[in-house]
């Protein structure tokens, strides 16, 4: 049995949990976010961002999510998977020519952040815009610093057709209390953004639709009460922003909207709202509770995150 370990962001960790939702195991080790068994591999994800893959198929499974440190015997397999563009092995995988087609791409932002909304964008990039956007530096928003996102986001929203949905925190928390998983919320938002954008194209038929995959296609279809059968071919791929300019554009638009809303929330809270889910976030949440009461977090944060309880503990220890 081989072992592979990768390090991922909180956002990717949440995507992984949704992706493996149908394969989760009942027993989770201490410090782990989830454990799953799939495709000959056992996956254990920890709060630190480290993800351990164990079994006979660790290289290809880990390769879906990031750079790994496999044993020497597995290096050839990892390289082979990378050559295949890290796409998932299912009937909805995109063709190798996906970035030569006029397609709709979708992506989201804010799912791993305690504060702020979830933003989902769908962007239509025609073949004549692919090179233009690439020359502008459009790529995965996680590799672009926020000041540049604010510049690029404004430019591309004036250049290409897109649809943007913002799930504000009050609605997010309401849906979460009703039993909606974050994965289900994202799926519904992606589907709605796609349909909105198709309606904006005035009869123009894209060559395809590519979703940055955060769950298995079957799970997506169950969440959205759809079956994947469209007039326009539908594709799913993990790390889709690395193979499609349309998805990269959607990721920038989603991040751009998220940042703009974070500025508004900072004004509303009277304090600079930090991104992510770090100890700095815990301290800021505790400050808000101490000043305005815990109810003040509802329009600002995703309350089911562990940061809420950590903030409560900080307030109690400080006697505030």
C-alpha positions, 0 to 999 in steps of 0.5 A: 500500500502506498501513501501520498500527502498533499497540502490544500487550502480551506476552500479546496478542503470543502470542495473535497468533502462535497466531492466525496460526499457519497463515499464518506466513512463513519469513523473519522480520526482525531483532527480530521475533517472527513475520511472517505474510501473511493477508487481503491484509495482511502482519503483522510483530510485534516484541519491543517489542510493536509490530506492523506491518500492511502491504497493502490490508487493514491497518485491519480486520486491525489492528482485531482487536487494538487501536487503530491509527494508520492513514493518513488514507485508512484512518480510515473503514475502521477506524471501520467495523470498530470498529462491527462490534465487532472480531469476526473474519470467519468462520462462528463470529462471535457475533451482535450480541445476544451480551451479551443471552444466557445464555452460557458465556464463556472466557478465560485468563491467564498466557500472556505471563508467564515465571513462573507457570502458565497459567490458563483459566476458563469462566464461565456468566453468565445474563441475570439476572446480566449487569447485576449483574456489570456494576454490580460492574465486571466487564470485561476483567481487563487493565483492572483493577488486581490488588488489585481483581481479588482482590476481584472474583474472590472475589465472582464465584466465589461467585456464578456457575457456573464451571470453572477449570483451572491448567496448572502450570509442570512440566506446561507445560514437559513438554508444551512439550518434547514439541512442544506449542505454547502455542496447542495447550495453551490450546485443550485447556484451553479445551475441557476447561473448557467441558466441565467447566462444561457438566457442572456446569450440571445440564441447563441449556442455555446460549444459546451458548459464546463463546471469546476467540479466540486462534487461527483456529477451524480451528486450535482444532478441529485442536488439540482434535480437534473440529469445532465442531458442538455442541448449544450454538452455539459462537462465537469473537471477538477481544477478546471480553471487550469484547462479553461479560460472560461472557468478562469474568467468565472473564478476571477468574476466570482472572487471580484464580487466576493471582495467587493461584498467583503468591503461592504461587510467591513463597513457594516461591521465597523471593523475590517473583516478578514478573509479565510478561517484563521485565528485572526478571523476568530479574534474578529468574530469575538470582537464583534460579539463583544461589541454588538452581541452574537446576533450581529454575526448572522449577516456577516458570517457562516455560523456553522463554521467552527470559528463561531464557537472559537469566538465564543470561547475567546469572549468567555475567557476574556470575560467580555 
